[in-house]
Amino acid sequence: MIVEKTIESSQVLLREWRQAGMSIALVPTMGFFHAGHLALMKKAGEVSDKVVVSLFVNPTQFGPHEDFDLYPQDFAGDCLKAEQAGVDLIFSPDAGMMYNQNHETSVSVHELTKGLCGRDRPEHFKGVTTVVAKLFNIIQPDYALFGEKDFQQLVVIMRMVSDLNFPVKIGGHPIVREDDGIAMSSRNAYLSSAERTSACVLYKAMQATRESVLKSAENRTVSELISWAKALISEEKNCSLEYFSIVDEDSLQECDEIKGQCRAIGAIRVNQKIRLIDNIALY
């Protein structure tokens, strides 16, 4: 496995691969790899000849008072895990390389980013789409893989790719979960044992919502399902709910009724400090 920290040296290698007729898959990450990241890397190896992982903690997708300075990092450990997962290149630039001092261009997807996570983090998705657009231009991959845990992000990236005609095929990967059901996340490292137990309430509420939907005899309305889930979460005193919604998977608009491909999606804060997200298909 090769590790490159500059755009120019990475592009020399990537050009050689393309000239040899090799296909390239990109897995964008912020590092501190867990089983979810590794599943994406292995999937990337199944659809392409070469796998590139970007490892960059992107400052523009963090809002004021968020955890940019504290975001967990383990570069040596990440390199070892990536190599074992079959990665061919880690592209690990610094912020000055990705955003020079005169940088003033951004990429925004408007409607899809207004609700859900975008409601309380108004600049977050502009940071995500801008850095992903830059990575697509730098790496020029044939494929790019994203985890479904960040479901809104996946839908937003797919819209950006469609609207801007990026020649990249986007793939999603199902959520990889811990034994207790909590979605794999780098931020799980922040949780104490007690906080970890509390954090499971979001997934439990989503499971209960799904089970209620699949038991059509219960015939709960969307508003009843949401109220029920919120009540379950409110019982966990260590957790505060940011949002819990049932949305159409394509438009991310809140559903009036359960039909087609709907998804429950939500975010909580554990002890007001650790923000976790999750989602589950309701079909």
N, C-alpha and C positions, 0 to 999 in steps of 0.2 A: 504494500500500500504506500502511496505517495502522499506527502503532506506539503501543500503549497500555501504561502501566505500573501502572495501578490497576484493581481489580476493578470499581469503580463505572462508570468511563468506558467500559470494555470492554462492560459489560452494557447500557449505553445504546445503543451501536451494534448489539450483537447483537439486542436487542429490536426495533430498527427493521427489521433484516433479516428476523426471523421474522414480524413484522407484515406485511411485504411478500410473505410466502409463500415466502421463500428457504430452501433447505436449507443446513445448515452441517456441514462436516467439520473435525475437529480432528486435528492431528498433534502429539502431545506430544514435546518434545525438551529436551535440556540444552544445545543449541547446538553451536558449532564444526562447522558443517554440511559434510557430504561428499555424494558422489553418492547414497549410500543414503538420507539425509534428503530430498534433492531428488526422488528417485523417489517417496517417500511423498507429498510435497507435490503432485507432478504427478498421482498417482493420486487424491488427495483432490479435485483439481479436476475429475476425470472423473466423480466420483460425487455431487458437490454443486454448489450455486450459489456458495457462499462457502467459502473455506479459511482456517482459523485455525491458526496455529502458536504453541504455548506455548514460550517460551524461558526455562527456569528450572533452574538447577543445584540439585537438591533435596538439602539436607543430610541429610535423614532416611534416605536410602537408602545412605549411606556409613557404613561401620563405622570403628572406631578404627584409626588408622594407615593408612587408605586415602587416596586422592589428591584429596579434596575441595578442599583449598586450592590444589592444583596443576592442577586440571582445566582443560584448554585452553579459552580463550574468545576470541572475535573478533566482538564485537557488530556493528560496522559492516559487516564482511565478511558476516556472517550475514544482515543486513538486505538487502544487495544481492543475495545469492544467492536469498533467499526471494522478493524482488520479481520477479526474473527467472523464478522457477519458478511465478509466478502466484498467490502468496499474497495474501490480502486484508487480513489482520490478524495482527500479531505481538503476543501478550500476554506481556509480560516483567515480571512482578512481582518485588519483592525478598523475601527470606526473612521479614522482619518482617510483610509483608502476608499471606503465605501461612500463617504460623504465629505468631500473637500470643503474648505472653509467658505467657498463661494456657492455651495450647493443651494439651489432654490427651486428645483423641480420636484413635483410630487405627482402621484397617480391616485385618483380617488374613484371609488364606486359608490354612487350616491344612495339610492333607495334601499339597497340590501343592507346597508350599514347603519341605518337610522335606529333600528330597534335592537332588542336583545342586548348583547354585550355592548353594542354601539351607543346605546342610550346613556350609559354611565361612563363610557370611555370614548368620547367623541373623536379623538385624534388617533385612536388605536389602529383602526383598519386602514387609514391613509398611510400609516407607517408600514403596515404589513404589505399592502399592495405595491407601495413604492419599492420596498426592498426586494420583494419577489420579482417585480418587473426588472429591476437591476440584475438580479441573479439570472433571470432568463436571458437577458442580453449578454451577460458575461459568459455563461456556461453554454448557452444555446442547446439545451437538452431536447431530446425527442420525447421524453416522458418526464413527468414530475409527480411525485407521490406525497400525499398529505393524509394525516390521520383524521378520522371522523370525530374524534373527541372535540376538536375545534370545528364543529359542523358549520357554523356561520362562516368561518374563515374559508372553508372548502368551497362553499357556494359562491362566496365573493370572488375567490381566485378563478373559479370556473367562468364567472361572468366577465371578469377582466380579460381573460384569455380569449373568450369569444368576441368581446367588443373590440379589442385591439388586435385581433388576428395573429396572436402569437402562434407559431407553428409547433405547439407543445400539446401532447395528449396528457390530460390530468387524470390521475387515479386516486381514489380514496381507499383507505384501509379501515376495516372495522375496529372499534375501540378495543384495546387490550386492557384487561382489568386485573387488579390484585385479587388474591384469594378471597378477600372480604367484599369484593364487588366494586370497590372504588376504582375509578378510571386511572390508569397509569398517567402520572404527571411529574415533571421535575419538581414542582412545588410541593409534592407530597413529602419531600425531604424536610420541609419546615415543620411538619406535624409531630407533636408529641404523641405518646401512646393514647392518652385520653382524647386528644383532639382528633386522632385518627378514627377512633370509635365514633365520635360525634359526626365526623365528615361523611360517614357512610349513609347518613339519613337522606341525602339527595338522591342517591341511587335507589335506596329503598322506596322513596316516594315515586320515582319514575317506574320502577318495577310494578308497584301497586297500581299506578295509572294504566300501564300496559295491560296488566291482568284484567282490570275492570273493563277496558275497551274490548279485549278479546272475548270476554264473557258477555256477549251481546244481550243476554237476558237482563243484565243490570241496566243497560240503556241510559247511562248518565249523560247529561249534556256536557258540552265543553266547559262551561262556567262551573258546573258542579264538580267536574274532574279536577279543575285547577284549584278550586276552593278546598277540596278534599286533600290534594297534595300539599298545599300551603299549610293546612292544619297539621298534617303529619310532620312537616319540617319545623313548624313553630314549637312542637313539643320538645325539640332538642335545644336546650337553653344555650349551648355553646355556639350555635349557628344562627346567623341572620340571613334572610333570603334577599337576594338582589332582584331576581325575577324567576318566574316559572311560567312558561307559555307552551301552548300547543300550536304548531305552525305547519303550513304547507312546506314540504321539503324544497320545492323549486323557488317559490317566491319569498319564503320566510315570513309571509303574512299570517297573522293570527287567524286560526280557523273558527268559523261559526258553528261547524258541525264536523264530526269525525267521518271523513270520507277520503278516498284516494290515499296518497302517501303523506300521512301526517306524522309529526315527530314532537315528542315532549322534549323541551330544552330548558335548562335552568342554570343558575349560578348562585353560590352561597359564599359567605365569608365565615370562617371559623375564628371565633374570638375576635372578630372585627379586623383581622389582619391578614389571614391567608385566604386568597380567593380561589375557588375551585369551580369548574364547569363540568357539565355532563349532558347527555342527551340519549334518547332511546326511540327507536321506531315503534309506531303504534299500529303495526300491521304484520 
